[in-house]
């Protein structure tokens, strides 16, 4: 029997299953970063257990979201999380390989495409003994270039592609986005503490956008006492 825990009191709830990539801060921060105001249709590429899809569906109660997930166990857990949050009518899970996006979803049908992709090229970043977790960390099944090509195909002209990645790969990320016809437009770096180097990058691009990158103030997660900062408390609804 699955046990569901609330992300914050009265907020979305999630179950976690051994062997499936666990709930991470990365998806929570990306959901907060994404602008959902005018979004009616969204695609979540590599949706995993559905954390990002659920958070975006809660953020915009009028949006419909399609999640693509290649791993059967993750897709099954995603459906359980959607059902537990009453979202199985607005969010659907499509089991398949996002590299075959032309067979799975309609071109230009989405205002927004999002992804919390694998961060490491094959052979880098360590390897998990659990295959499902390794696929979530490593680009063994899908390169970042593959992801950008899928996002460009699915996103309408003028629509957005938002993701979270590692700062040390920003050059590769920007190049792949630009080559796919997605212009980087917003960047926010995330650090553990004010004096620490950034550990995450929140990025938004626009399909067919003009050059011009806005670098937003950095997000710091912990204060000098090791407690969440005011902004992190806002993100996690802890006041």
matplotlib code that plots the C-alpha trace (Angstrom):
import matplotlib.pyplot as plt

x = [0.0, 1.3, 1.7, 1.3, 3.1, 2.0, 4.7, 3.3, 0.2, -2.9, -0.7, 0.0, 0.9, 3.3, 4.1, 7.7, 8.6, 11.9, 13.8, 12.0, 13.8, 12.7, 11.1, 13.8, 14.1, 15.0, 11.5, 10.0, 12.2, 11.6, 7.8, 8.2, 10.4, 8.0, 5.5, 2.1, -0.1, -1.1, -0.4, -3.3, -1.3, 2.0, 4.3, 6.5, 9.3, 10.7, 7.9, 9.1, 6.8, 4.9, 6.2, 6.7, 3.4, 1.4, 3.0, 2.3, -1.2, -1.8, -0.2, -2.5, -5.9, -6.9, -3.8, -3.8, -0.5, 0.9, 3.8, 6.1, 7.9, 9.9, 10.2, 7.1, 7.5, 7.8, 4.8, 2.7, 3.7, 3.0, -0.6, -1.0, 0.2, -2.1, -5.0, -4.2, -4.2, -7.4, -5.5, -5.9, -8.5, -6.1, -2.8, -2.1, 1.0, 2.2, 4.6, 7.2, 10.6, 10.7, 13.1, 10.1, 8.1, 6.8, 4.8, 3.7, 2.5, 1.3, 3.7, 3.4, 0.5, 2.0, 2.4, 5.1, 7.4, 9.3, 11.8, 14.0, 16.4, 19.4, 22.3, 25.3, 26.7, 27.4, 30.4, 30.3, 28.5, 28.7, 26.5, 23.7, 23.4, 19.6, 18.9, 15.9, 17.8, 20.8, 18.6, 17.3, 20.8, 22.6, 22.0, 22.4, 18.8, 18.5, 21.0, 20.3, 20.3, 17.5, 15.6, 15.9, 14.8, 11.7, 10.9, 11.3, 8.9, 6.3, 6.4, 4.3, 6.1, 6.6, 6.1, 8.5, 10.8, 11.9, 14.2, 16.6, 20.2, 23.8, 25.6, 28.8, 26.9, 25.3, 27.4, 26.2, 22.7, 22.6, 24.2, 21.8, 18.8, 19.9, 20.6, 17.1, 15.6, 14.9, 16.5, 17.6, 15.6, 15.8, 18.4, 18.4, 21.2, 20.6, 23.1, 23.0, 24.3, 25.1, 28.8, 28.6, 29.0, 25.7, 24.6, 21.6, 20.5, 16.9, 16.5, 13.7, 13.9, 11.5, 10.9, 11.7, 12.7, 15.0, 18.4, 18.5, 19.1, 17.7, 19.8, 17.6, 18.8, 20.2, 18.1, 19.8, 18.3, 19.9, 20.8, 23.9, 22.2, 21.4, 17.7, 15.6, 15.7, 12.5, 12.2, 12.5, 9.9, 7.7, 8.3, 7.5, 4.6, 6.2, 5.4]
y = [0.0, 3.4, 6.1, 9.7, 12.7, 16.3, 18.6, 21.3, 21.3, 21.1, 21.0, 18.3, 14.9, 12.3, 8.7, 7.4, 3.9, 2.1, 2.1, 5.2, 8.6, 10.3, 13.7, 16.4, 20.1, 20.6, 20.0, 22.2, 25.1, 24.7, 24.7, 28.0, 29.5, 28.6, 31.3, 29.5, 32.6, 32.1, 28.4, 26.2, 23.2, 22.0, 19.0, 17.5, 15.5, 12.8, 13.3, 10.6, 10.2, 13.3, 15.8, 18.7, 17.9, 18.0, 21.2, 23.0, 21.7, 23.0, 26.4, 26.8, 25.1, 25.7, 24.0, 20.6, 18.7, 15.7, 13.9, 11.6, 8.9, 5.9, 3.9, 1.8, 1.9, 5.7, 6.1, 3.9, 5.9, 9.1, 7.9, 7.1, 10.6, 12.2, 10.3, 11.1, 14.8, 14.6, 15.6, 12.5, 14.4, 17.2, 15.5, 12.3, 10.1, 8.8, 5.9, 6.3, 7.5, 11.3, 10.8, 9.5, 12.7, 12.9, 9.7, 10.6, 14.2, 16.9, 19.5, 23.0, 22.0, 23.3, 26.8, 25.4, 22.5, 21.6, 19.1, 18.1, 16.1, 13.9, 16.1, 14.0, 12.7, 9.0, 8.1, 11.2, 12.1, 8.6, 5.6, 4.3, 0.5, 1.0, 1.1, 3.4, 6.0, 5.8, 6.6, 9.6, 10.9, 9.9, 10.8, 7.1, 7.1, 10.7, 13.5, 17.1, 17.7, 15.1, 16.9, 20.3, 18.9, 17.4, 20.6, 22.7, 20.3, 20.4, 24.0, 26.6, 29.5, 32.0, 29.4, 28.6, 25.7, 25.7, 23.3, 22.9, 21.8, 22.1, 25.4, 23.8, 22.7, 26.0, 26.5, 23.2, 23.9, 27.3, 26.0, 23.0, 25.3, 27.8, 25.1, 23.8, 27.2, 28.1, 31.3, 31.4, 34.3, 33.9, 32.4, 32.1, 30.4, 28.5, 28.3, 26.4, 29.5, 33.1, 32.5, 29.1, 28.6, 27.8, 24.2, 24.5, 26.7, 27.5, 28.3, 29.5, 29.8, 30.9, 29.2, 31.7, 34.3, 37.2, 37.3, 38.8, 37.0, 38.3, 37.1, 37.1, 37.6, 34.3, 32.0, 31.2, 28.2, 28.4, 31.2, 31.5, 29.3, 26.5, 27.3, 27.9, 31.5, 33.5, 32.8, 29.0, 29.2, 31.0, 28.3, 25.5, 27.4, 27.4, 30.7]
z = [0.0, -1.0, 1.7, 0.5, 2.2, 1.8, 0.4, 2.7, 4.9, 2.7, -0.4, -3.1, -1.8, -3.2, -2.7, -3.2, -4.2, -3.9, -7.3, -8.6, -8.6, -5.4, -4.9, -5.2, -4.5, -8.2, -9.5, -6.7, -7.6, -11.3, -10.7, -8.8, -11.6, -14.4, -15.6, -15.9, -16.3, -19.9, -20.3, -21.4, -22.6, -21.2, -21.9, -19.2, -20.9, -18.7, -16.1, -13.7, -10.8, -11.7, -9.2, -11.7, -13.5, -10.3, -9.0, -12.3, -12.5, -9.0, -9.9, -12.9, -12.4, -16.0, -17.6, -19.2, -19.0, -21.0, -19.3, -21.3, -19.4, -20.7, -17.4, -16.7, -12.8, -12.8, -15.1, -12.8, -9.8, -11.6, -12.3, -8.6, -7.6, -10.1, -8.8, -5.2, -6.0, -8.1, -11.3, -13.5, -15.5, -16.4, -16.5, -18.5, -18.7, -22.0, -21.8, -24.5, -25.6, -26.0, -28.9, -30.7, -29.9, -33.5, -32.9, -29.4, -29.4, -31.8, -33.2, -31.9, -29.6, -26.3, -24.8, -22.5, -22.4, -19.2, -18.1, -15.1, -17.3, -16.5, -15.5, -16.5, -19.8, -19.9, -17.8, -15.6, -12.3, -10.8, -11.5, -9.4, -9.0, -9.5, -13.2, -12.9, -10.9, -13.2, -16.2, -14.3, -13.7, -16.9, -20.5, -21.5, -23.0, -24.1, -24.7, -24.0, -27.7, -28.1, -25.4, -27.1, -30.4, -28.8, -27.0, -30.2, -32.1, -29.4, -28.4, -30.4, -32.0, -29.2, -26.5, -23.7, -22.7, -19.1, -17.3, -14.4, -15.0, -13.7, -13.9, -15.3, -18.4, -19.2, -22.3, -23.7, -22.7, -24.4, -27.5, -27.8, -27.2, -29.8, -32.4, -31.9, -32.4, -28.8, -27.6, -23.9, -22.2, -18.4, -16.1, -12.3, -10.4, -7.2, -4.3, -1.0, 0.9, 0.0, -0.3, -2.0, -5.8, -7.6, -7.7, -10.0, -12.9, -13.7, -17.4, -19.7, -23.5, -26.1, -29.4, -32.2, -29.6, -30.2, -28.5, -25.0, -21.7, -18.4, -15.4, -12.3, -8.7, -7.4, -5.2, -1.9, -0.1, 3.4, 5.7, 8.0, 10.6, 8.1, 8.1, 4.9, 3.7, 3.5, -0.2, 0.3, 3.0, 0.5, -2.1, 0.4, 2.0, 5.4, 7.1]

ax = plt.figure().add_subplot(projection="3d")
ax.plot(x, y, z, "-o")
ax.set_aspect("equal")
plt.show()
